[in-house]
Amino acid sequence: MFQAGQIIDTRYQLEKPLGKNLPGKQTWLAADKLNNNSKVVIKLLAFISNVNWNELKMFERESEILQTLNHKYIPNYRSYL
């Protein structure tokens, strides 16, 4: 589905997958092309034919929680695309 080198939102270039990725739900290390290629973590949820709406709710909830956290070992929240 997603591949190394692919550009997301004309900004983030995917570098390598992180962890065990599932079809439609993946986590990647990426470079932010608009911020000196700084490293970011991208979580991707693709809408495939058998969308699990509970997964979407959990994905959105994780996004909300990340916005409130501030710890050196937890990636900083940047945006929700």
Buried (B, 14 or more C-beta within 10 A) or exposed (E): EBEEEBEBEEBBBBBEBBEEBEEBBBBBBBBBBEEEEEEBBBBBBEEEEEEEEEEEEEBEEEEEEBEEEEEEEEEEBBEEE
